[in-house]
Amino acid sequence: MIIRNNVSEDTSQNNTEYSVSDSQEPEVYIVDDMEQVQDVVHLILESEGIKAKKFNSGEEFLAQKEISEIGCLLLDNQMPGMSGLDVQAALLSRDINIPIIFISGDSRYNEVAEAVRDGAFYFLQKPFARSDLLERVREAIDASRNISTKLLQSKKNRELLGSLTGRESQVYQLVTDGLTNKAISESLDISNGTVEFHRANMMKKLHAKSLADLMEINRSLKVK
């Protein structure tokens, strides 16, 4: 995570075409009580082929029925009603994992620190350069795709683990804890051959070919 100080105005154009490789088109949400800021940012993004929506307040943004996690949120911190930090907290409480880029012209250090501590992707201080905006938005979109992929894989692995029998689940846990077949046999008070039988079935159900595959599944479960 990066915190930047005020940047100078930059009118240079970024001619790199933004392409969408995933089936779900990314969406950028612009939440700012200043319509002029909304309009300028919206124009910049749309001119680069990045789909964007404008909102006048955090309340209006959170009132949506659906919030896509593929994309990012450009969020002003100093707004009437809910502040940007309030919106961030609301999203966290709903387990919505959209990258947040805070934008503000008057943010105290403690507010920036709080936003970053709670997972803000970036902090742009107004006025910010067009090139900086586009670069950070593209980075956030890429990050959102990575998060989405990991969440989907975690869900898939949880479903696969749910297909294991009770004994297979025990073997899986002990294998990923680092125990050998002999140690598992002693721990569960079953024969080594029985351990091998359950281990083979467990590996097949999880589509795993090695201990490394099992450890990768285990790591994926920590993604929420």
Phi, psi and omega per residue, in radians:
M1 nan 2.475 -3.022
I2 -2.214 2.367 3.029
I3 -1.970 2.253 -3.129
R4 -2.067 2.582 3.030
N5 -1.403 -3.115 -3.125
N6 -0.982 2.400 3.118
V7 -2.006 2.689 -3.116
S8 -1.314 2.749 3.103
E9 -1.139 2.411 -3.083
D10 -2.398 2.099 -3.095
T11 -1.767 0.157 -3.128
S12 -1.183 2.599 -3.105
Q13 -1.661 2.501 3.026
N14 -1.836 1.909 -3.022
N15 -1.594 0.055 3.129
T16 -1.213 2.141 -3.118
E17 -1.319 2.330 3.134
Y18 -1.585 2.156 -3.120
S19 -1.949 2.537 3.129
V20 -1.800 2.018 -3.098
S21 -1.717 -0.357 3.135
D22 -1.507 2.810 -3.137
S23 -1.215 -0.508 3.116
Q24 -1.618 2.114 -3.112
E25 -1.253 2.296 3.133
P26 -1.187 2.638 -3.132
E27 -2.336 2.336 3.118
V28 -1.891 2.289 3.121
Y29 -1.822 2.276 3.132
I30 -1.934 1.993 -3.123
V31 -2.071 1.892 -3.101
D32 -2.737 2.390 -3.118
D33 -1.357 -0.158 3.100
M34 -1.678 1.945 -3.082
E35 -1.067 -0.581 3.141
Q36 -1.080 -0.736 3.108
V37 -1.134 -0.792 3.095
Q38 -0.936 -0.876 -3.046
D39 -1.118 -0.755 -3.123
V40 -1.142 -0.834 -3.133
V41 -1.113 -0.746 3.123
H42 -1.042 -0.770 -3.138
L43 -1.096 -0.762 3.138
I44 -1.057 -0.823 -3.103
L45 -1.169 -0.805 -3.131
E46 -1.118 -0.580 3.127
S47 -1.174 -0.352 3.115
E48 -1.737 0.154 3.120
G49 1.373 0.332 3.135
I50 -1.778 2.060 -3.116
K51 -1.156 2.321 -3.083
A52 -2.477 2.626 3.074
K53 -2.216 2.556 -3.094
K54 -1.915 2.491 3.105
F55 -2.432 2.469 -3.098
N56 -1.486 -0.264 -3.080
S57 -2.727 2.854 3.070
G58 -1.135 -0.630 3.125
E59 -1.078 -0.742 -3.141
E60 -1.131 -0.732 3.133
F61 -1.105 -0.808 -3.089
L62 -1.246 -0.274 -3.134
A63 -1.334 -0.141 3.128
Q64 -1.098 2.594 3.101
K65 -1.294 -0.614 -3.119
E66 -2.307 2.381 3.055
I67 -2.165 2.017 -3.126
S68 -1.227 2.416 3.092
E69 -1.630 -0.029 3.042
I70 -1.684 1.806 -3.067
G71 2.480 -2.516 3.082
C72 -2.841 2.976 3.134
L73 -2.075 2.105 3.012
L74 -1.642 1.925 -2.898
L75 -2.170 2.068 3.042
D76 -1.284 2.457 -3.120
N77 -1.549 -0.668 -3.078
Q78 -1.646 1.645 3.137
M79 -2.366 2.644 3.015
P80 -1.076 2.605 -3.115
G81 1.338 -2.271 -3.138
M82 -1.217 2.296 3.044
S83 -1.418 3.002 3.080
G84 -1.056 -0.675 3.110
L85 -1.110 -0.622 3.092
D86 -1.136 -0.726 3.123
V87 -1.128 -0.757 3.106
Q88 -1.015 -0.779 -3.140
A89 -1.104 -0.677 3.135
A90 -1.137 -0.710 3.115
L91 -1.149 -0.716 3.116
L92 -1.083 -0.685 -3.134
S93 -1.173 -0.400 3.131
R94 -1.692 0.058 -3.106
D95 1.018 0.666 3.077
I96 -1.669 2.062 -2.960
N97 -1.772 0.825 3.123
I98 -1.519 2.329 3.099
P99 -1.091 2.386 -3.118
I100 -1.978 2.192 3.004
I101 -1.877 1.912 3.115
F102 -1.352 2.398 3.061
I103 -2.229 2.266 -3.115
S104 -2.831 2.631 3.094
G105 -1.753 -0.154 -3.082
D106 -2.614 1.399 -3.138
S107 -2.155 2.237 3.137
R108 -1.309 2.725 -3.081
Y109 -1.006 -0.719 -3.090
N110 -1.135 -0.545 3.101
E111 -1.240 -0.713 3.083
V112 -1.074 -0.789 -3.129
A113 -1.086 -0.699 3.136
E114 -1.143 -0.737 3.138
A115 -1.084 -0.780 -3.130
V116 -1.161 -0.722 3.129
R117 -1.044 -0.608 -3.127
D118 -1.552 0.174 2.977
G119 1.834 0.234 3.104
A120 -1.014 2.457 -3.100
F121 -1.355 -0.648 -3.056
Y122 -2.843 2.851 3.105
F123 -2.370 1.996 3.105
L124 -1.869 2.214 3.107
Q125 -1.678 2.312 3.117
K126 -1.238 2.507 -0.108
P127 -1.405 2.456 -3.139
F128 -2.022 2.738 -3.086
A129 -1.346 2.551 3.075
R130 -0.956 -0.795 -3.103
S131 -1.102 -0.678 3.097
D132 -1.124 -0.770 3.136
L133 -1.006 -0.887 -3.103
L134 -1.118 -0.709 -3.133
E135 -1.103 -0.789 -3.109
R136 -1.223 -0.644 3.108
V137 -1.112 -0.755 3.125
R138 -1.132 -0.700 3.091
E139 -1.091 -0.727 -3.124
A140 -1.160 -0.683 3.111
I141 -1.102 -0.776 3.096
D142 -1.063 -0.722 3.130
A143 -1.117 -0.673 -3.132
S144 -1.137 -0.637 3.096
R145 -1.151 -0.721 3.124
N146 -1.098 -0.745 3.117
I147 -1.092 -0.780 -3.126
S148 -1.077 -0.744 3.133
T149 -1.079 -0.753 -3.136
K150 -1.158 -0.673 3.125
L151 -1.154 -0.703 3.113
L152 -1.132 -0.729 3.129
Q153 -1.153 -0.676 3.097
S154 -1.082 -0.762 3.126
K155 -1.101 -0.753 3.133
K156 -1.083 -0.769 -3.122
N157 -1.162 -0.614 3.084
R158 -1.128 -0.674 3.108
E159 -1.156 -0.704 3.105
L160 -1.128 -0.734 3.118
L161 -1.121 -0.543 3.109
G162 -1.189 -0.305 3.138
S163 -1.467 -0.148 -3.118
L164 -1.325 2.605 3.017
T165 -1.292 2.973 3.130
G166 -1.020 -0.768 -3.133
R167 -1.200 -0.680 3.114
E168 -1.116 -0.645 3.100
S169 -1.130 -0.685 3.102
Q170 -1.103 -0.760 -3.141
V171 -1.123 -0.750 3.113
Y172 -1.004 -0.821 -3.108
Q173 -1.093 -0.756 -3.104
L174 -1.248 -0.626 3.088
V175 -1.108 -0.798 -3.133
T176 -1.274 -0.257 3.021
D177 -1.430 -0.120 3.073
G178 1.740 0.143 -3.111
L179 -1.395 2.548 3.052
T180 -1.408 2.928 3.100
N181 -1.002 -0.698 -3.138
K182 -1.110 -0.755 3.132
A183 -1.169 -0.653 3.097
I184 -1.132 -0.716 3.120
S185 -1.013 -0.766 -3.129
E186 -1.241 -0.667 -3.106
S187 -1.164 -0.713 -3.092
L188 -1.650 -0.087 -3.140
D189 1.029 0.813 3.058
I190 -2.276 2.900 -3.095
S191 -1.278 2.780 3.112
N192 -1.074 -0.646 3.115
G193 -1.117 -0.652 3.111
T194 -1.180 -0.666 3.076
V195 -1.061 -0.810 -3.133
E196 -1.083 -0.665 3.124
F197 -1.102 -0.881 -3.122
H198 -1.185 -0.616 3.131
R199 -1.148 -0.719 3.129
A200 -1.114 -0.757 3.122
N201 -1.133 -0.708 3.134
M202 -1.096 -0.785 3.140
M203 -1.083 -0.698 -3.126
K204 -1.142 -0.799 -3.123
K205 -1.131 -0.554 -3.125
L206 -1.580 0.028 -3.118
H207 0.976 0.663 -3.121
A208 -1.847 2.434 -3.137
K209 -1.933 -0.161 -3.074
S210 -2.695 2.965 3.062
L211 -1.092 -0.609 3.115
A212 -1.056 -0.673 3.107
D213 -1.119 -0.717 3.127
L214 -1.130 -0.697 3.133
M215 -1.166 -0.604 3.096
E216 -1.164 -0.688 3.065
I217 -1.079 -0.782 -3.125
N218 -1.060 -0.727 3.119
R219 -1.150 -0.636 -3.106
S220 -1.129 -0.439 -3.115
L221 -1.187 -0.315 -3.136
K222 -1.422 -0.162 3.115
V223 -1.466 2.163 -3.130
K224 -2.315 nan nan
